[in-house]
Amino acid sequence: MGVTCGVLLLAVSVGNNKDDDKTTSTQPKGAAAAAPPKGPYVALGDSYAAGPKIPSQTGKPAGCERSDHNYPALVAEKLKIDAADFRDMSCSGATLADLSAPQHTDNGVNPAQLSALSDSTRLVTIGIGGNDIGFSSLVKNCVKQGALYVATGSGKYTGNDAPCKGKYVSGGTDEVRQKIQAAGERLADTLNEVKQRAPKARVYVVGYPSILPDKGKACEDDMTLAPDDATFLNDKEQQLNSTLRQRAADAGAGYVDTYTPSAGRDACSARETRWTEPLIPAAPAAPVHPNERGERGMADAVLRTVKGS
């Protein structure tokens, strides 16, 4: 998801039904028995792919805040893809629109990410969608509501443990779900364009890792969230991941599940094991973004899927 100036800089994963709890990685159609491609490899995505604040920051423009230890770089290393055959186009703050048009950052312009694709491309990963649904703003607003919730008795007088949810879900209308559906439609168009530009590539949509726990009590200190608002945010992430997975399947692309291996390693878990840092990071990473451990975990998930194991 996006990284912008301010306290909360976030980038991107999912459903309320039982099927959403069974998120699994999948191969592109016809790719299950194929050996992992050796490149050229093009990585597309937002800040969860870029790895802001994780040492060492590299690449141009500097405003994209890419790390040489983000999951695309680690995947390229493990697959032994030559540097000349690896293009990391990921950029903090990117939306689906930024894949097909230049993205202006605080420090430079990132070319349209799809411009790196060609007939010679053999591997593509796409990790994007969180900024399209405004997930950073959603979390930021819920943190503000959580601070007020604590200051006014933690629901003791109101009986409302989800003050933020009520701002987005009301009268049968779920504002965030609507944005997720719209993002899914845009992703479908994007995957069609990827296929046209790189017809010989194996394409994988990479979902988001666990950001918040499914039960909110553990998040009152690290994230200042009301208990049921943490659950609400987790549900929205899972709805997004579910949509990414379905759109990938519809387009004949693969899907990489990073949520399942990161369960219990969210921003409110122990600092020694978590993949995602809280509002005040204890390890080099942007707030509410993957740390180096998280990027390694996401890379492992990508590699397992690409290798079909």
FENQUISUL-V594807 format. One record per residue. PHI is phi in whole degrees, -180 to 180 (NA if undefined). D_LAST is the distance of its C-alpha to the last C-alpha in whole Angstrom. Layout:
phi->[PHI/PHI]
d_last->[D_LAST/D_LAST]
This chain:
phi->[NA/-90/-115/-130/-67/139/-71/-108/-127/-130/-136/-88/NA/NA/-145/-98/-100/-65/-62/-68/-84/-112/-60/-135/-74/-138/-89/-61/-59/81/-106/-58/-96/-82/-70/-58/-67/-102/106/-62/-119/-120/-104/-118/156/-103/-70/-70/-87/-71/82/-59/74/-83/-67/-95/-76/-150/82/-126/-76/-62/-66/-78/56/-82/-107/-79/-121/-80/-66/-61/-65/-69/-64/-60/-64/-67/-86/58/-86/-59/-56/-68/-104/-121/-123/-98/-101/-59/-153/-58/88/-68/-113/-60/-64/-76/-76/-113/-146/-59/-112/-88/-110/-68/-145/109/-113/-92/-61/-50/-62/-68/-66/-80/-81/-156/-63/-86/-63/-117/-142/-135/-117/-131/-120/-159/133/-63/-72/-67/-101/67/-65/-62/-65/-61/-65/-59/-67/-71/-65/-62/-64/-67/-63/-67/-59/-67/-66/-109/102/52/83/-61/-100/-103/70/-111/-98/-140/-63/-76/-54/-63/-77/-116/-123/-156/58/81/-107/-112/-60/-71/-60/-62/-67/-64/-62/-65/-63/-62/-66/-67/-64/-59/-64/-63/-65/-65/-69/-59/-63/-69/-79/-132/-66/-100/-88/-87/-116/-129/-90/-102/-76/-90/-75/-61/-101/-133/-72/-77/-119/-84/-57/-76/-106/-67/-86/-70/-125/51/-112/-63/-52/-77/-74/-63/-64/-59/-65/-63/-61/-66/-62/-68/-64/-63/-59/-62/-68/-60/-63/-66/-67/-62/-62/-62/-91/77/-95/-87/-131/-107/-86/-101/-72/-59/-69/-100/-57/84/-120/-77/-66/-105/-93/-62/-62/-76/-126/-68/-94/-118/-85/-80/-59/-112/-63/-98/-129/-60/-178/-73/-55/58/-136/-64/-91/-62/-61/-65/-64/-64/-64/-67/-61/-61/-65/-62/-64/-60/-71/-61/-84/74/-117]
d_last->[28/31/33/37/40/40/39/36/34/31/28/25/22/24/26/28/27/24/22/22/20/17/16/12/10/10/10/14/16/15/12/9/10/12/11/11/15/17/19/22/20/22/21/23/24/26/27/23/22/25/25/29/31/28/30/30/31/31/31/34/35/35/36/32/31/28/27/25/23/22/18/19/20/18/15/18/18/15/14/18/19/23/25/27/24/23/25/24/27/26/29/30/32/30/30/29/33/32/29/32/35/36/36/38/38/40/40/39/38/34/34/33/29/28/31/28/27/28/27/26/23/19/17/18/17/20/20/24/26/27/31/31/32/34/31/33/37/35/34/37/40/38/39/42/43/41/44/47/45/46/49/50/49/46/47/49/52/50/47/45/42/40/43/40/39/42/42/40/40/43/45/42/41/37/38/34/33/35/33/30/31/32/29/27/30/30/26/26/29/27/24/27/28/25/24/28/28/25/24/22/19/16/17/15/17/16/18/20/19/21/25/27/27/28/31/33/35/33/34/38/38/35/35/39/37/39/37/36/36/33/31/33/31/27/28/29/25/23/25/25/21/21/23/21/18/21/22/19/18/22/22/19/17/13/13/12/13/14/17/15/14/18/20/23/22/25/28/30/28/29/29/27/24/24/22/25/29/31/35/36/33/33/31/31/29/31/32/30/27/24/25/23/21/20/19/17/15/15/14/11/10/10/8/5/6/8/6/4/0]
